[in-house]
Amino acid sequence: MALKKELKLIDVFSIATGAMISSGIFILPGLAFSLTGPSVFISYIFAGLLASTGMLSQAELVSAMPKAGGTYFYVARSMGPAVGTVDGLLTWFSLSLKSTLALVGIGAFANLLIGIDIRFIALIFCVIFLGINLLGVKEAARIQVAFVAALLAVMLLYIIGGIPSIKFMRFEPFTTRGVRGIISTTGFVFISFGGLLKVAALAEEVKNPGRTIPLGMILSLFIVLLLYTLIVFVTTGVLDAPMLKSSLTPISDAAFSFLGGWGKILLSIAACLAFITTANAGIMSASRYPLALSRDALLPEFINRVSDRFKTPHISIFITGGFMITSLFLKLDILVKAASTVMILTYMFSCLSVIILRESRLQNYQPSFKAPLYPWVQIVGIFGFGALIFGMGKESFIMSSALVVSGLFVYWFYGRIRANREFALLYLVRRITAKELVSRTLESELREIIRERDDIIKDRFDSVIEESVIIDIDTPLEVKEFFNIIAESMSDKINVSKEKLYKLLQEREKESSTAITPFLAIPHIIIDGEHVFDICLTRCREGIEFLKDSPAVHAVFLLVGTKDERNFHLRALSAIAQIVQDPNFETRWMRAKGKEDLRDIVLLGKRRRS
């Protein structure tokens, strides 16, 4: 069952922003400061810039394939179900852990205010968020928007109030472990930018996803990076090093130093709001990964069930909530390292997926947003993320390797025997080796995704094209030879003899040439009978000579119909005229790999539909 499209730009921005503004700024600055000293804000800048390479790649991918499961979906379609299973499970694991960390944060800050056990508070909030997400994504998004607006206002107040209290002597020595410390800390705080992944997971529920998601992601990352840098800079400048190193509530402690007791309370409330938005977004997005894996038969079928009443994936939400509750009893540093390492791997997969999908030359890979500076952004991202994992040390590498092996284990013993799906890497290998390795099911899936993304409602013209005869010719022809071929191909389908059809084509061409441009011809003839209309698509790579001393025609749309179909005949001519006006039509027509690619060019052409 399909999920409802209810999210707008403000929802996408709020989900990504609220997901990022949490532990990354309200808990981690103190821990990160202990690793590199006052240069910690540089690590946040590096992490944000590096996240932008993955963000741009994800924005392109999700604009092309806005489906539930986000990163899993496009990694599986680019590198295959084995890698997709690993990525899907790892991302689910990472987002769930990040949300668990947010629940712990809620408990820690609430404990400052009301003095109740941290884990009990976290457990209560987990149950509340499960209930909200079961009711519907729209309800969860409304809460997110309100909380994020309040959160941004408080953070601006903190920055403005704290700047006058900065003492620059606290920035000496600037770094305690040199460049290596800055890089390793960059990996440690990278989890702070993981909210972007959550938007990708909800893509199927976003209105106009091709525009809304990239714009929401770019705005969110820019604003969060700016806020993180300023807040960490202010915090480092107003708190003494010993206090900052040992604090799990560094922003609240810093607010107390220049705003007094009310400032600490206000920032503690803001921290709770931040953790609420992160945990809420986390359950929202993480639960879409088991759903997507189940849809592709890589996890048991019952997981992808959607509530008839609320249109939410209730089974997947319960599984995610159960895992988060279990994770509440793990150590904080293990949560951070595991989630950060996995998130870095997922960003790396995103960059690699863009390269594979573009180089595979899939005709129906048509992102609404294209990452700029391709492939350099992706190459920088891949090497940068690799350096982060290496810089985080042997423990993180062993942990990530164990998680990858676990994902492969699930695929080998469950998904491998149930899932058989084409992926872009096979198309890339075919392009390089010229060996036929694919059956075109991926192109067909991408075509249907484009229709869903662009709200294309199939009309009668689409139905005719889906059933039309397609002729693909490699050698040059004269127009009489071509009419002979087309008469033979169409006669049985429209129940007109080959000889009569050939004669009608000849007579129509004598009236005036049907070659309307140097590239395109549209012969159209009337036949006897009622309620008959058909179209034949033809490509001739070397060209058809319609007129002496004129350019050879490479695309022919033959329209055949009875007199009572005259109105639809005119609508079909209008549809073709709009499709061939695309400035890339001729290039795409000549590059198409076969008959079905030619059909898809027409089916996905930009036109008004009746």
Buried (B, 14 or more C-beta within 10 A) or exposed (E): EEBBBBBBBBBBBBBBBBBBBBBBBBBBBBBBBBBBBBBBBBBBBBBBBBBBBBBBBBBBBBBBBBBBBBBBBBBBBBBBBBBBBBBBBBBBBBBBBBBBBBBBBBBBBBBBEEEEEBBEBBBBBBEEBBEBBBEBBBBBBBBBBEBBBBBBEBBEBBBEBBBEBBEEEBBEEEBBBEEEBBBBBBBBBBBBBBBBBBBBBBBBBBBBBBBBBBBBBBBBBEBBBEBBBBBBBBBBBBBEBEEBBEBBBBBBBBBBBBBEEEBBBBBBBBBBBBBBBBBBBBBBBBBBBBBBBBBBBBBEEEBBBBBEEBBBBBBBBBBBBEBBBEBBEBEBEEBBBBBBBBBBBBBBBBBBBBBBBBBBBBBBBBBBBBBEEBBEBBBBBBEBBEBBBBBBEEEBEEBBEEBBEEBBEBBEEBBBEEBEBBBBBBBBBBBEEEEEEBEBEBBBBBBEBBBBBBEBEEBBBBEBBEEBBBBBBEEEBEBEBBBBBBBEBBBEBBEBEBEEBBBBBBEBBEEEBBBBEEBBBBBBBBBEBEEBBBBBBBBBEEBBBBEEEEEBBBBBBBBBBBEEBEEBBEBBBBBBBEBBEBEEBBEBBEEBBEBBBBBBBBBBBEBEEE
